[in-house]
């Protein structure tokens, strides 16, 4: 990330635009600077975000990763597929009729490993 005097450049630019905006309107600034009025307004909107937003997002990322979808592809043979479908149907009855296939499969895995899927 590019920094200017210890702050990320977009935030520093937003602060400078905000300082200029106390004297000039955004439309006037657009005539004087190499940015459009909407770009300058977007820059000002950046100041409304918490200064520690990046830190908050970095802390939240590991929590989100545990909930992120993980695609799994499995190739089954005929008998395996029949057994899989029976196990999925049984899990769906236990978990609930609106359960996703992933929830059902997690329930089956939990039963096999002796742990609960939501534990």
Rosetta blueprint (number, residue, H / E / L):
1 X L
2 X L
3 X E
4 X E
5 X L
6 X L
7 X E
8 X E
9 X H
10 X H
11 X H
12 X H
13 X H
14 X H
15 X H
16 X H
17 X H
18 X H
19 X H
20 X H
21 X H
22 X L
23 X L
24 X L
25 X L
26 X H
27 X H
28 X H
29 X H
30 X H
31 X H
32 X H
33 X L
34 X L
35 X L
36 X L
37 X H
38 X H
39 X H
40 X H
41 X H
42 X H
43 X H
44 X H
45 X H
46 X H
47 X L
48 X L
49 X L
50 X L
51 X L
52 X L
53 X H
54 X H
55 X H
56 X H
57 X H
58 X H
59 X H
60 X H
61 X H
62 X H
63 X H
64 X H
65 X H
66 X H
67 X H
68 X L
69 X L
70 X L
71 X L
72 X L
73 X L
74 X L
75 X L
76 X L
77 X L
78 X H
79 X H
80 X H
81 X H
82 X H
83 X H
84 X H
85 X H
86 X H
87 X H
88 X H
89 X H
90 X H
91 X H
92 X H
93 X H
94 X H
95 X H
96 X L
97 X L
98 X L
99 X L
100 X L
101 X H
102 X H
103 X H
104 X H
105 X H
106 X H
107 X H
108 X H
109 X H
110 X H
111 X H
112 X H
113 X H
114 X L
115 X L
116 X L
117 X L
118 X L
119 X L
